[in-house]
């Protein structure tokens, strides 16, 4: 062995980060190819990777072609060369990995909350402050300012941003808990009142664990059989923090309201959205002014929910209920109508700005993208409209023809008996010949007071079951025999002549029949998508609201050979965390099958990077909570969400209402600009449009592309604020599904000239692939919802006082702001990078799709070589 080789062997191994995202930089050309491709990135990120590679020091020409293994024993290198090479390599490593050094903590010093000269000094202990992220420090300051003002407020951060930790840090500061001594010093001005925390039962132990990790409080749980003992301890000041559940407080609220609480905190505070609920009424009697709500979804369904929550934490902050409805609720809803007059839109803009300026005093709202976006790879929320099978379509149409649903559809038509009354007021109030009504009124043949509207919910459930899987409308063996018999009759009625194709009207016991995908459109698409993901090493979360649907999906996974875990309501609470830990740590676990109700809160499944929501919920917050089981702090990969909808079914209307509710929430809470898609207005019979009313619920959409038609109509009309860089996504292959590969300048120029959007329907080349996947239409939810930036925490949230801008809509006001110049520059830069990317693809002799795949799988040296050759050729053309 030569001397140089011996020295080389004695050198310590260089340490490289082990994260997945760094692997694309450390792999050399001689290494075997990575079996799993890195997560996709945006066009600008791909170009940035190529450009960053030029920053790396270049090897000398004679060194580029030498084998590293041969160089170790090559005698032409002396000791000085080795030292220089090691120093150079250190610079390369620093350049490569500085981007991935995440500074999560701050200095080991207290966080001062009180003003200069204010006594006593209120500060977050250094032991807690050093572990907080910057947005969490801002949240603690906000909570203290509310506390200092002797009123409450809302910490409305996204799920997964540490609302619990911010609350504990705030309490530690207020009560002088330094995190070391076992007894706190009491609150400011000698106040020693206890703190009440009301939360869902499933997170009680999480609160206990977090208190034990972050501070030293006397914590007690008022839940279960030991409530009386805890209450006695509380009365003798032996408890500083009392934790209880929603159900316990609803029942025992009269007892707990007698205590003079220093602070009351309600976790998942959106549970207080209904002012008529017993929980809300019980919480109104809480004996304190300092009420704080923690929620990631401040508003879920209606703008009035926002009033209910704010009126609880800060009574009177938004005026009376009637004033809020007339001044904010109605103008915002009518201003969002697609065909609203311009005057309505301008009034809505002004009221929106005013509402946001008021909310900012009592609420802080941050998203993951604003706070920890640089620590995560991002998330995409894809809406996939799957074609129903032919059998599903026939059954769905028979369901709509049942007397029960026809009675609801024709309720406002004149009665056929010649009476001046409508059908619902005369002869069609009851449906004795129906398939559902007789069973609902088996004990009352004359009908109930709400007939026939009592049929709405049962019929909606049946339509959703048909949309998901035909087996769901058959009798459930867990039901009583009478109910099973009635469900069997209903199944026979809707199956009709196809009853033999589905194995009769009783639940099938055949494993092969239940796991077969031929009669379920969603499962056909899921089968092909999962095959692609599994081959790439992705881990999948599969959510469904129906336990019976989970049973069918479980058999499907067994048949396909996937290794999976399952969690639903029957899973014991003490086993759930072990299931989560096993899934996160085991590479063999490919799929986690989860009930949305059981797994919507408290689960941390950051090892998964694919999320499938099999059936949508009327409440958009439920689907968002399911997504956040994977997309939360600690996720190291790009998360892609797929929400499966049955095209032409009720589920399209469910999703459209989700969009409507999300838009209203963004407008009212954050003051964002939203596209106006729909004619309907919530809770307004005069403007039901295409979304609201019973007739819309039971409309036959099987021969329409309901959602895509609404979106395309908006694009064609160009109503407002169209983003010129927003291009409809296309599907070109399983490995590149929903990746924006058609974003190029030629398409944008064509679109500007013709004023017609580049849509899926304009492209015929991708139709066979879509049909093969069983997908009718698809788009990204973020392309539909949330077009403009919000005003939370920004100066422009206040009402403009300039007479020249007072009567202008918000779009014009913002356009006159200086910040608009920066946005235009970003657009110009993006267009430039897009054009450069297209030129690079042509230089490589590839289509952009093929070039995108090549970039993600190429080594740094290969990417560097492409840029070097491209620039060399560009110089030759310029000089020649």
RAGI-V253409 format. One record per backbone hydrogen bond with DSSP energy under -1.0 kcal/mol. CO is the residue of the C=O (numbers start at 0). NH is the residue of the N-H. E is the energy in kcal/mol with one decimal. If there is no record, write none. Layout:
CO | NH | E
CO | NH | E
This chain:
1 | 5 | -2.0
2 | 6 | -2.3
3 | 7 | -2.3
4 | 8 | -1.8
5 | 9 | -1.2
21 | 24 | -1.6
21 | 25 | -1.1
22 | 26 | -1.4
41 | 45 | -2.1
42 | 46 | -2.1
43 | 47 | -2.2
44 | 48 | -2.2
45 | 49 | -1.8
46 | 50 | -2.8
47 | 51 | -3.0
48 | 52 | -1.5
50 | 53 | -1.1
51 | 54 | -1.4
59 | 62 | -1.5
59 | 63 | -1.3
62 | 65 | -1.2
66 | 70 | -2.0
67 | 71 | -1.1
70 | 73 | -1.2
73 | 76 | -1.0
77 | 81 | -1.7
78 | 82 | -2.1
79 | 83 | -2.5
80 | 84 | -2.5
81 | 85 | -2.2
82 | 86 | -2.3
83 | 87 | -2.5
84 | 88 | -2.6
85 | 89 | -1.9
86 | 90 | -1.7
87 | 91 | -2.1
88 | 92 | -2.5
89 | 93 | -2.2
90 | 94 | -2.5
91 | 95 | -2.4
92 | 96 | -2.5
93 | 97 | -1.4
97 | 100 | -1.4
99 | 101 | -1.0
101 | 103 | -1.1
106 | 108 | -2.0
110 | 123 | -2.7
114 | 117 | -1.9
121 | 112 | -2.8
121 | 113 | -1.7
123 | 110 | -2.0
124 | 127 | -1.1
124 | 128 | -2.9
125 | 129 | -2.2
127 | 130 | -1.6
128 | 131 | -1.6
129 | 105 | -1.1
132 | 136 | -1.8
133 | 137 | -2.0
134 | 138 | -1.8
135 | 139 | -2.1
136 | 140 | -2.3
137 | 141 | -2.2
138 | 142 | -2.2
139 | 143 | -2.2
140 | 144 | -2.2
141 | 145 | -1.9
142 | 146 | -2.3
143 | 147 | -3.1
144 | 148 | -1.4
145 | 150 | -1.9
146 | 149 | -1.5
152 | 292 | -2.3
153 | 363 | -2.0
154 | 294 | -1.8
157 | 160 | -1.4
161 | 165 | -2.2
162 | 166 | -2.0
163 | 167 | -2.2
164 | 168 | -2.5
165 | 169 | -2.1
166 | 170 | -2.4
167 | 171 | -2.6
168 | 172 | -1.7
169 | 173 | -2.4
170 | 174 | -2.5
171 | 176 | -2.2
174 | 185 | -1.2
187 | 190 | -1.6
190 | 186 | -3.2
193 | 261 | -2.7
193 | 262 | -1.0
194 | 241 | -3.1
195 | 264 | -3.1
196 | 243 | -2.7
197 | 266 | -2.8
199 | 202 | -1.5
200 | 203 | -1.2
202 | 206 | -2.0
203 | 207 | -2.0
204 | 208 | -2.5
205 | 209 | -2.4
206 | 210 | -2.3
207 | 211 | -2.0
208 | 212 | -1.5
209 | 213 | -2.0
210 | 214 | -2.2
216 | 218 | -1.2
217 | 239 | -2.1
217 | 240 | -2.3
219 | 242 | -2.8
220 | 222 | -1.4
225 | 229 | -1.9
226 | 230 | -2.3
227 | 231 | -2.1
228 | 232 | -2.0
229 | 233 | -2.1
230 | 234 | -1.9
232 | 237 | -2.6
233 | 236 | -1.6
239 | 194 | -2.8
240 | 219 | -2.6
241 | 196 | -3.0
242 | 221 | -3.0
243 | 198 | -2.1
244 | 248 | -2.4
245 | 249 | -2.4
246 | 250 | -1.6
247 | 251 | -3.3
248 | 252 | -1.3
251 | 255 | -2.0
252 | 256 | -2.3
254 | 257 | -1.2
255 | 258 | -1.3
258 | 260 | -1.2
262 | 195 | -2.3
263 | 291 | -2.8
264 | 197 | -2.9
265 | 293 | -2.8
267 | 270 | -1.9
268 | 271 | -2.3
269 | 272 | -1.4
273 | 276 | -1.4
276 | 280 | -1.9
277 | 281 | -2.2
278 | 282 | -2.2
279 | 283 | -1.4
282 | 285 | -1.3
285 | 287 | -1.6
286 | 260 | -1.1
288 | 290 | -1.4
289 | 263 | -2.2
290 | 152 | -1.2
291 | 265 | -2.8
292 | 154 | -2.9
293 | 267 | -1.0
293 | 268 | -2.4
302 | 305 | -1.0
302 | 306 | -1.1
303 | 307 | -2.1
304 | 308 | -2.0
305 | 309 | -2.4
306 | 310 | -3.0
308 | 312 | -1.9
309 | 313 | -2.7
312 | 151 | -1.2
313 | 316 | -2.1
315 | 318 | -1.2
319 | 323 | -2.4
320 | 324 | -2.2
321 | 325 | -2.2
322 | 326 | -2.9
323 | 327 | -2.2
323 | 328 | -2.2
324 | 329 | -2.6
327 | 331 | -2.3
328 | 332 | -2.0
329 | 333 | -2.5
330 | 334 | -2.2
336 | 339 | -1.7
340 | 344 | -1.8
341 | 345 | -2.3
342 | 346 | -2.3
343 | 347 | -2.5
344 | 348 | -2.2
345 | 349 | -2.0
346 | 350 | -2.5
347 | 351 | -2.4
348 | 352 | -2.2
349 | 353 | -2.2
350 | 354 | -2.7
351 | 355 | -2.3
352 | 356 | -1.8
353 | 357 | -1.6
354 | 358 | -2.8
355 | 359 | -2.0
357 | 360 | -1.3
358 | 361 | -1.5
358 | 362 | -1.7
361 | 153 | -2.8
363 | 155 | -2.8
365 | 157 | -2.1
366 | 370 | -1.3
367 | 371 | -1.2
371 | 374 | -1.6
372 | 375 | -1.2
377 | 638 | -2.4
379 | 640 | -3.5
380 | 780 | -3.4
381 | 642 | -3.0
382 | 778 | -1.7
383 | 644 | -2.9
384 | 775 | -3.0
384 | 776 | -1.2
385 | 646 | -3.0
388 | 392 | -2.3
389 | 393 | -2.0
390 | 394 | -2.3
391 | 395 | -2.7
392 | 396 | -2.3
393 | 397 | -2.1
394 | 398 | -2.1
395 | 399 | -1.6
396 | 400 | -1.0
398 | 401 | -1.3
401 | 405 | -2.4
402 | 406 | -2.1
403 | 407 | -1.1
404 | 408 | -2.5
405 | 409 | -2.3
409 | 412 | -1.6
410 | 423 | -2.0
412 | 422 | -2.3
414 | 417 | -1.3
420 | 414 | -2.1
422 | 427 | -2.1
430 | 433 | -1.9
435 | 439 | -1.7
436 | 440 | -1.7
438 | 441 | -1.3
443 | 446 | -2.2
447 | 450 | -1.1
449 | 452 | -1.6
451 | 454 | -2.1
452 | 455 | -1.3
454 | 458 | -2.3
455 | 459 | -2.3
456 | 460 | -2.3
457 | 461 | -1.8
458 | 462 | -2.2
459 | 463 | -2.3
460 | 464 | -2.1
461 | 465 | -2.2
462 | 466 | -1.9
463 | 467 | -1.4
464 | 468 | -2.8
468 | 471 | -1.5
469 | 472 | -1.0
470 | 473 | -1.1
475 | 478 | -2.2
479 | 483 | -2.2
480 | 484 | -2.3
481 | 485 | -1.9
482 | 486 | -2.4
483 | 487 | -2.0
484 | 488 | -1.7
485 | 489 | -2.1
486 | 490 | -2.6
487 | 491 | -2.1
488 | 492 | -1.8
489 | 493 | -2.0
490 | 494 | -2.3
491 | 495 | -1.9
494 | 497 | -2.3
495 | 498 | -1.2
498 | 503 | -2.6
509 | 513 | -2.1
510 | 514 | -1.9
516 | 519 | -1.5
519 | 523 | -1.7
520 | 524 | -1.7
521 | 525 | -2.7
522 | 526 | -2.3
523 | 527 | -1.3
524 | 528 | -2.2
525 | 529 | -2.8
526 | 530 | -1.6
527 | 531 | -1.6
528 | 532 | -2.3
529 | 533 | -2.9
530 | 534 | -1.5
532 | 535 | -1.0
532 | 537 | -2.2
533 | 536 | -1.2
538 | 608 | -1.6
538 | 609 | -1.8
539 | 591 | -2.4
540 | 611 | -3.4
541 | 593 | -2.7
542 | 613 | -2.5
543 | 595 | -1.8
545 | 549 | -1.8
546 | 550 | -2.0
547 | 551 | -1.8
548 | 552 | -2.7
549 | 553 | -2.3
550 | 554 | -1.7
551 | 555 | -2.0
552 | 556 | -2.4
553 | 557 | -2.1
554 | 558 | -2.4
555 | 559 | -1.9
556 | 561 | -2.3
562 | 589 | -2.6
562 | 590 | -1.7
564 | 592 | -3.3
566 | 594 | -2.3
567 | 570 | -1.8
571 | 574 | -1.5
574 | 578 | -1.8
575 | 579 | -2.1
576 | 580 | -2.8
577 | 581 | -2.3
578 | 582 | -2.2
579 | 583 | -2.4
580 | 584 | -1.9
581 | 585 | -1.9
589 | 539 | -3.0
590 | 564 | -1.9
591 | 541 | -2.9
592 | 566 | -2.6
593 | 543 | -1.5
594 | 598 | -2.8
604 | 607 | -1.3
608 | 639 | -2.2
609 | 540 | -2.7
610 | 641 | -3.1
611 | 542 | -3.2
612 | 643 | -2.1
618 | 621 | -1.4
619 | 623 | -1.9
620 | 624 | -2.3
621 | 625 | -1.6
622 | 626 | -1.8
623 | 627 | -1.7
625 | 628 | -1.3
626 | 629 | -1.6
626 | 630 | -1.9
628 | 604 | -3.0
629 | 631 | -1.6
631 | 634 | -2.1
638 | 379 | -2.0
639 | 610 | -2.2
640 | 381 | -2.9
641 | 612 | -2.3
642 | 383 | -2.7
644 | 385 | -3.2
645 | 648 | -1.5
648 | 651 | -1.4
649 | 653 | -2.0
650 | 654 | -2.4
651 | 655 | -2.3
652 | 656 | -2.2
653 | 657 | -1.7
654 | 658 | -2.5
655 | 659 | -2.2
656 | 660 | -2.6
657 | 661 | -2.8
658 | 662 | -2.5
659 | 663 | -2.2
660 | 664 | -2.2
661 | 665 | -2.5
662 | 666 | -2.3
663 | 667 | -2.8
664 | 668 | -2.6
665 | 671 | -2.2
669 | 790 | -3.4
672 | 787 | -2.2
677 | 337 | -2.9
680 | 683 | -1.4
686 | 680 | -3.4
687 | 690 | -1.2
687 | 691 | -2.3
692 | 696 | -1.4
693 | 697 | -1.7
695 | 698 | -1.2
700 | 703 | -1.9
704 | 708 | -2.7
705 | 709 | -1.6
706 | 710 | -2.2
707 | 711 | -2.8
708 | 712 | -2.2
709 | 713 | -1.8
710 | 714 | -2.2
711 | 715 | -2.8
712 | 716 | -2.1
713 | 717 | -1.5
722 | 725 | -2.0
733 | 736 | -1.1
735 | 738 | -1.8
738 | 740 | -2.0
741 | 743 | -1.4
743 | 747 | -1.6
744 | 748 | -2.4
745 | 749 | -2.1
746 | 750 | -2.5
747 | 751 | -2.3
748 | 752 | -1.9
749 | 753 | -2.6
750 | 754 | -2.2
756 | 758 | -1.1
759 | 762 | -1.2
765 | 769 | -2.1
766 | 770 | -2.6
767 | 771 | -2.2
768 | 772 | -1.9
769 | 774 | -2.5
773 | 386 | -2.2
776 | 384 | -2.9
778 | 382 | -3.3
780 | 783 | -1.0
780 | 784 | -2.9
790 | 793 | -2.1
793 | 796 | -1.6
794 | 797 | -1.6
801 | 804 | -1.1
801 | 805 | -1.2
804 | 807 | -1.1
808 | 812 | -2.0
809 | 813 | -2.7
810 | 814 | -1.6
811 | 815 | -1.3
813 | 816 | -1.1
816 | 819 | -1.1
817 | 820 | -1.2
818 | 822 | -1.5
819 | 823 | -2.3
820 | 824 | -2.0
821 | 825 | -2.0
822 | 826 | -2.1
823 | 827 | -2.3
824 | 828 | -2.6
825 | 829 | -2.5
826 | 830 | -2.5
827 | 831 | -2.3
828 | 832 | -2.5
829 | 833 | -2.3
830 | 834 | -2.1
831 | 835 | -2.4
832 | 836 | -2.5
833 | 837 | -1.9
834 | 838 | -2.1
835 | 839 | -2.4
836 | 840 | -2.1
837 | 841 | -2.0
838 | 842 | -2.4
839 | 843 | -2.0
840 | 845 | -2.5
841 | 844 | -1.2
846 | 850 | -2.7
847 | 851 | -2.3
848 | 852 | -1.7
849 | 853 | -2.1
850 | 854 | -2.3
851 | 855 | -1.7
852 | 856 | -1.2
853 | 857 | -1.4
858 | 862 | -2.1
859 | 863 | -2.6
860 | 864 | -2.3
861 | 865 | -1.8
862 | 866 | -1.9
863 | 867 | -2.3
864 | 868 | -2.7
865 | 869 | -2.4
866 | 870 | -2.5
867 | 871 | -2.3
868 | 872 | -2.4
869 | 873 | -2.2
870 | 874 | -2.2
871 | 875 | -2.1
872 | 876 | -2.3
873 | 877 | -1.9
874 | 878 | -2.5
875 | 879 | -2.5
